[in-house]
Amino acid sequence: MTAQFTLYSTPWCGYCHRLKGQLQREGIDFVEVDIERDEAAAITVMNINQGNQTVPTLVFEDGTALTNPSVAQVKAQLTS
């Protein structure tokens, strides 16, 4: 299965770890990008979140984004 969205995160983010585990248990594929290692990714996250590097931020294939969503919100976005 191909990734359905990009998940921007940091290694120390507890919310990121929790969401990644939930997504993996649900069998939802994603690409993860560490914003501390990728300056362009950090800028993307800041543009989405009014200048803040808030993670997890998810960007979907259609260009929509969710910040710190629940797994239910992710599933709803994928089916809309």
Buried (B, 14 or more C-beta within 10 A) or exposed (E): EEEBBBBBBBEEBEBBBEBBEBBEEEEBEBEEBBBBEEEEBBEBBBEBBEEEBBBBBBBBEEEEBBBBBEBEEBBEBEEE
